[in-house]
Amino acid sequence: MDLALGLPVLVGLIAVALLFDFLNGLHDAANSIATIVSTRVLRPQFAVLWAAFFNFVAFMVFGLHVAQTVGTGIIDPSIVDAQVIFAALVGAIVWNLVTWALGIPSSSSHALIGGLVGGGMAKAGISAAVWSGLSKTVLAIVLSPLIGFLLAMMLVAIVSWASVRSTPFAVDRAFRILQFASASLYSLGHGGNDAQKTMGIIAVLLFSQGRHDGEFYVPFWVVLSCQAAMALGTLMGGWRIVRTMGLRITKLTPMQGFCAETGGAATLFMATFLGVPVSTTHTITGAIVGVGAARRVSAVRWNVASSIVYAWVITIPASAIVAALSWWAVQIFK
């Protein structure tokens, strides 16, 4: 481990990590607000305030299991140094900016995982990976949208049966109110899972520099900084991706928006308590596809959904390659 890193460089790297967290909030703001905006329950400017608040307070609800996984369960903490962290963040940030510019809802989480793997393997080869934690994370790529899909589809069936005797107007009015609760829960799950990934990065950087007393933990100031950075990013919004998530995949009613958000929130709560760094983007997309498919299969614009899946598949390899190139560039110019 590199213990000779100066304080200005360490502060600079922490600032880059918080920039990633801010961009994560910006990039994934659509996940928290797409359904409640597309159903016209809340205006966009109010929706981002609502989501940002619940993003910030998430640390009061969840433990730090995801931060522990990211800090110690993706690559071996003993090989982590400033160059590896810098390369991981560059890989994740570059991929986030590319997909944000193109309006593709790819996963910020898996961009960060890919960046860590790319930076770690560039330094120490294939042995850098902690395969137990990495395989759990890769498995979540498949399972999180599938669970979101199934839960949302089930909820649509249950809610449709329960409200069969109600008028469409009464159902619409009831679910416009209930969507406030479901959007809050989803934003809480988003803040709980996503902000912890940056906490893990900063904590393992501090650990690698001997700033912890012999054991890995996440300082409280890191928790607050990461939650605040993500909430600020959410406030800035991400309208290109909102359009794709809320409008282009399928048209949503307030009842369907409630089912999508509740299915997505339940998936995120389970994953966060288990310490699995899942993709909030994958989860809400699976849930939105689930509510569309519950109506009829043709209600889902499968060409849009499939283009999103392609972006998911290449996220980890693409961010890993950028991170590896960044690590080699640092070696050349340092």
N, C-alpha and C positions, 0 to 999 in steps of 0.2 A: 504493500500500500504506500501511496505517495503522501508522506507526512509533512513535506516541505512547502506545501501550497500556501502562498501569501494570502493575507486577509482580503485585500482588494479583489484578487482573482476568485476567492471563495464567495465573496458577496456578489460578484458578477455572475457566477454560475447559478447562485440561488435566484438572482434576478431573472436569468434566462429561464429557469424552471418555473418561476411564477408567471413569466410571459406565456409559457406553454399552457399553464393553467387558465390564464386569461383567454387565450385563443381557444382552449377547450370549451370554456363557457360560451364564447362567441360562436364557435363552430357547432356546438351541441345545444345552443339556445332553442333551435328548432325542435329538438326532441321534447323539450319541456312544454312548449307553447303551441306547436303546430296544430294539434287537435282542437284546443280551446279557441284558437284564432279562426281555423277553417270552419268551425261550427257557428262562428260569430257570437259566442257567449261573452267573450271579452275582446275589446279593441287591442291591437298589437301593443301599444305603449303601456297599457295597464297589465297585459299578460306578462310582459318581460319583468315588470316590477314584482308581480305576484311570484313568478318563478325564481327570480333572484333572491327574494326573501327566504323562500324555503330551501334553496340551494345553500344559503349561508348557515341556517340553523341546523343543518343535517348532522353536524358533529355532535350535537347534544343527544341525538337518538342512537347513533350507531357506535360500535367500538371501532378499533383501528386495525381490524383483521386484514382488510385489503391492502393497507399501507405496509403491513408486515410481509404479505405475499410479494408485493412489488419490490420491496427493499431487499428481501433475502431469498425469495423463491423463484426468481426468473433467471438471474445469473449469479454466480458465486460471489458473495460480498467481498471476499479476499482479493479478487482481481480488479475491483472497482477503484478507479482513480478519477482525477478531474477530466482527463482526456476521454475516458469512456462515457462519463456523464454528459460532457459537452457533445460528443458524437451522437449519443442517444437523443438528446434534446433537439439537435439540428435535424436529425432524421425525422423525428415526429413533427416538428414545426413546419419543415419544408413540405411534407406530405399533407399536413392539415391545410396549409395555404393553397396548395395546388387543387385539392378537392373542394375547398371552400370557393375558390375562384370559378371552378367549373360547375358549382352547384350540386356536387355529388355528396350524399350523406354517408361518407365512409366513417370508420371508427377512429376517433382520437385515441381511445384506449389501446387499440391494437397497433396504432402507429407508434405509441410510446413503447409497447412491448417489443415491437419489431426493432425500434431504435436501440433499446437496451441489448437485445440479442446481437444486432449488427455490430455495435460498439464493443461488446464483450468478446465476441468471436474474432473480431479483427485483432484484438490484443492477445487473446489466449487460445484461440482455436475453438474447436467444437466442445472441448472439455469445460469451457466457461459456462455452459448452460446448466441450470438445475432442472433436469428433465421432468421431475415429478411436478413441480410448479408450472413449468412451461406447458406440459401436456394437458394439465388441468385447465389452463387458460385457453389453449387452442381448442379443447373440447367445448368450451363455453361459446366459441364462435358458432358452432352448430346448434348447441342446446338452447342458448338464450333466445334467439328468434323463434325457435320451434316451440318452446314453453310459452313465450308471449303470444304466439299464434294460437295455440290450443286453449290457453286460458281465456283469451279475448273471444274466441269462437264459442266456448262454453258459456261465457257470460252473456253473449248476445242471445243464445238459445234460452237461458234461464230468464233473462229480463223480458224477452218477447213473450214467453209463456205467462209470466207474472202479470204483464200489463195488457193481456189480450182483451180484457173487458173495459179498458180505459180508452178514452177518445185520443186521437193523435195529438190534439192540442194539449191535453192534460199530460200526456207522456213527454211531449217536447218541453213543456214548462218545468216539469219535475226534474228532468235530466239536465236542463240548463243550470239548475241550482246544484244538483249532485256533481256536475262537472267541476265546480270549484273545489270540492273535496278530492276528486280523483286527480285533478291537475296538481293539487298541493302534494298529494302522496307521491306522484311521479317525480315532481321536482325535488322532493325530499330524498327519494331513492337515487336520483341523478347526482345530487350534491354529495350524498353519502358514499357512493361508489367511485365517481370520477375524481373528486378532489383528493381522495386518499391515494390515488396513483402518484400524483405529484408529491404528496407528503412522503411517500416511500422513497422517491428519488432524492429529495432533499435530505431525508434522514440517513440514507445509505451514503450519501456524499459526506455528511458530517461525521458519520462513523468511520469512513475510509480515511478521513483526515485526523483521526484521533480526538475529535471534539466530544465524543461520548466517553463515559467512564467504563470502557471495557465491554459494554453490551449494547445491542441495537435497541433503540426506542425512538419514538416520535415526540420531540419537544412541543409543548403547548403553543408556543409562538409560531411554530411551523403549521400546526393545525389551523390556527386563526388566519394566518397569511394565505394559505391555500384556499380556504373557504371564501375569503374576501375576494381573492383574485378571480375565482370562478364566478362568484355572484356578479362582479363588475363586468366580466365578459358576457354573461347572460343579459345584463342590462343593455349592452350594445347591440344585441340581437344578431340574427343571421338570416336575412330575408330570402336569399337565393334558395337556401335549403328548406326554409319554411314552406315555400311554394311546392317543392317536390314532395315533402313529407305529408303536408296537410291537404294538398289539392290534387296533385298529379297521380298519386298511387290509387286513390279511390275517393269518391265524395262521401263525406261523413255527416250524419245527423248528430244532435247532442247525445242521444242514447248510445250511438256507436262510438262517439268520442269518449264517453264515460267508460264503456267496456274496454276500449283500447288502452286508455290511461290506467285503469285499474289492473288489467292483465299485465301491462308493462311494469307497474309499480310493484305488484306481488312478486314478479320475477326478480326485480332489482333488490327488493328487501331480502329475499331468500339468499341471493348470491352474496350480498354485502355481509350478512350475518355469518355466511360460510367462508368469507375471506376470498372469494373468487372475483378477480377483476374482469367483469363482463363489459360488453359494449352496450351503452345505453342506446346508441343508434340502431344496432341490430335488434334490440329488444322492442323498441317502440315500432320499428318498421314491421317486424313480425306480427305485432299486435294489430297494427292498422290493416295489414293484409288479411289477418284472421277475421276482423269484423266485416271487411269487404267480401271475403269468400263465404261468410255465413249467409250473406244476402243472396248472392249467386256468384259462381266462379267468374263469370264475364264482367262482374262489377269491378274486378281488380285489373288495372292496366299492367298486365304481366310483362310487357316490354320495358316499362319503367322499373318494375320490381327486379327484373333480371339484370338490368344495367347496374343497379345498386349492388346486387350479389357479386357481379364481376369486380366491382371496386373493393368489396370486402375481401375477396380471395387474394387480391394483389397487395392489400395494405401492408401486411407484415413483411413480405419479401421486399416491397418497394422501399419502405422506411428503413429496413435493415441494410439495404444496399446503400442508401444515402448516408446512413450512420457510419457504415464501414468506410466509405469514401472520405467522410469527414475525419474519421480517426486517422486514416493514412495521410490526409492533408496536414493535420496537426503535426504528425511525426516529421513530415518533410520540412515544414516551416518553423518548427520550434527551435 
